[in-house]
Amino acid sequence: MSSKPISVLITGANRGLGLEMVKQMVDTQSPLTPLSVLFACCRDPDGPRAEELRALAKKHPDIIKVICMDTADRSSIRQSAEQVGSLLGEKGLNLVINNAAILINSTLVDSTPEDMAKTFNTNVIGPMSVIQEFLPYLRAAAKNSEVPGMSCRKAAVVNMSSIIGSIENIQAIQKYLTAVPYRISKAALNMLNACAAFEFQKEEILFTVLHPGWVRTAMGTAYAPIDREESIQGVLQVINSMSEKHHGVLTDYKGQTINW
């Protein structure tokens, strides 16, 4: 029996890993097919940085819906949720991928309060606001599903995090990338996910955090060991296989659990 088509929403979908997710999800070889709709969210859908995303949406008009969302602006998130809700109807939203993030690479001495506030607003408060605003649609999807347990084909939030937010692994990683505001924000995102996992467990909404690896992107730099294609191939395979055992857990793109 073929899988039921799912609805997906991705933030920061116009470049880097977010754009690669969109590309691979509309590929028939993706483990997350079939899709009923893919909401590709970005801050400026009409701007030059979204040109490639617009081309994909034009190629797949029945699947990709480009949505304006600034994850640093709560009112923008709320407006996008209303727009998405009007397109979903009563079916609900199966999968939210909180991917949008910023990185300020500074030491503790050099980091400013403004750096920290800006990073937290996008990397922590943004995902929290997305969860809150889209929760009614996730609940609808969980309620309408006939499948027991948890999965990303039922109702789930995948928060894209990083191993550099792991407190236990700081000694091994700090020498490669300082980025104090970013590191602290990802540790906070991991805790946000843990709180959500505890709070919504009875509703069978899966909450998990995923490390995509050190990837060659504008954020990951040219020194990273893997490319976007390899990272997202692994990410989508892991997402497709997620169940209760991934609830509240930090996993990497190879499916391995990472210590906090």
VEXMI-396272 format. One record per residue (C-alpha): residue in three letters; z, x, y. Coordinates in pm, whole numbers, plus 50000, padded with zeros to 5 digits. Each point is the difference from the previous one (the first is absolute). Layout:
ALAZXY...
% end
This chain:
MET500005000050000SER499035014050339SER502615006650267LYS500584974350271PRO498585010750340ILE502705013450231SER500515001250376VAL500925033350163LEU501045011050347ILE499915036650113THR501315013450329GLY498415030650161ALA496774992149817ASN497525016050241ARG500455036749904GLY501515024549754LEU501634986049690GLY499854964150124LEU496235001250038GLU499655016649660MET502034971649846VAL497614974750148LYS497005019449870GLN501325002749647MET501364964649983VAL496594984950070ASP498505022849734THR499634980949673GLN501545029849818SER503334995950180PRO502874989149771LEU501064974650265THR496854979149977PRO499154971850018LEU500994993250359SER499984966050163VAL500535015250346LEU500995033450151PHE501574999250346ALA499305034150155CYS502315003750299CYS499755025150282ARG500995003250363ASP496524999350154PRO497424983649770ASP497295002350264GLY500625036350095PRO498145031449891ARG502665009549744ALA499324967949806GLU496235004549976GLU500025008649630LEU502324970949921ARG497724975850186ALA497035012749799LEU501894993349676ALA500944965250117LYS496374992750086LYS499005011549651HIS502694978449833PRO500404970050236ASP501364976749733ILE502845023849909ILE501005021850298LYS501554983450303VAL500765024550282ILE503214990150179CYS501375013350328MET503565012649945ASP502025025850191THR502965007849775ALA501915013750301ASP499844965550165ARG501954971249845SER497994973450186SER496775015049864ILE501394998649646ARG501054964050051GLN496554990150131SER498275017149708ALA502304982149755GLU499034966550153GLN496325009149971VAL500355011449639GLY502044969249913SER497294977250134LEU497445017049775LEU502235000349690GLY501014963750002GLU502624991849737LYS498995027049752GLY502255026750143LEU499545037650026ASN500295021349688LEU500245035350133VAL501005016450328ILE499485037650039ASN501955014350293ASN497835030550063ALA499905004550380ALA502085029450122ILE500125027850257LEU501095036349961ILE501555021450273ASN500445035449870SER503045014050182THR503225017649909LEU503414985150063VAL500365021950310ASP496634989050139SER500154963149906THR500664976650291PRO501614965549999GLU496574986650095ASP498445016849693MET502624984649774ALA499764965450156LYS496204999649983THR500005011649637PHE502654974849892ASN498254971750180THR496805005449801ASN501295014149670VAL503154978949947ILE500204970350235GLY496284993449949PRO500244996249620MET503194979650039SER498244976350241VAL496984997349769ILE502304990749711GLN501794973950211GLU496874983950143PHE498054998949673LEU502964990349781PRO499084962649996TYR496595008549851LEU501505023749742ARG502484973049902ALA497174975049964ALA498105023849772ALA503105006349787LYS500704962949975ASN496414991049910SER499715026849735GLU500294989849637VAL500695035849889PRO503655009249938GLY501555032150130MET498715022250278SER496605015250070CYS497665008250286ARG497734972149880LYS502824974950056ALA501875008650322ALA500785035450113VAL500515023650292VAL499005036449954ASN501425022250272MET498065032550030SER502675026750034SER500155037449935ILE501845025449791ILE500955017350325GLY502344970950068SER501965009349688ILE503415014850086GLU500325015849656ASN496715018850038ILE500515013050354GLN500515036349900ALA496695001549814ILE497944982850268GLN501465007750343LYS498325034350018TYR496534983949973LEU500414972750262THR502824995450248ALA499084966350158VAL503614989250049PRO499274965450153TYR497504992249724ARG502305012049720ILE502934979850128SER497844969050046LYS498765002049640ALA503565003449872ALA500814968750200LEU496944982249860ASN501235008149649MET503354983650082LEU498234970050156ASN498134995649673ALA503205003049796CYS501644972950212ALA496974977249962ALA499885006149625PHE503624988949969GLU499604969950228PHE496844985349846GLN500455008649633LYS500864964349899GLU496804987650164GLU498005024549784ILE498355017150297LEU499435036449911PHE500975026150261THR499135036249937VAL499305032750180LEU497095022449911HIS499275036650081PRO496195005650012GLY500285037749965TRP499235026550260VAL496524989150099ARG497255015250214THR499984975850294ALA500545003250374MET503724995649930GLY500125021049682THR497875028550147ALA497215020049835TYR502545020649804ALA500964971049771PRO499105005149630ILE498404966249923ASP497404978250170ARG500204963250091GLU497894988849706GLU502285015949740SER503154987750172ILE498914963850032GLN498554998549649GLY503475008749877VAL501734977150250LEU497984969649895GLN500535006849630VAL503765002650057ILE500064968450214ASN498064980749736SER502495010249729MET503194992750197SER502694977549854GLU503754994450021LYS500655036549916HIS498405010350332HIS502114975950206GLY501945020050259VAL498655033149864LEU498145028650171THR496935009549795ASP497165024550060TYR496264994649957LYS500215013249643GLY502614974049904GLN502925024449995THR503394990050144ILE501245020750295ASN503685005450076TRP501234987550333
% end
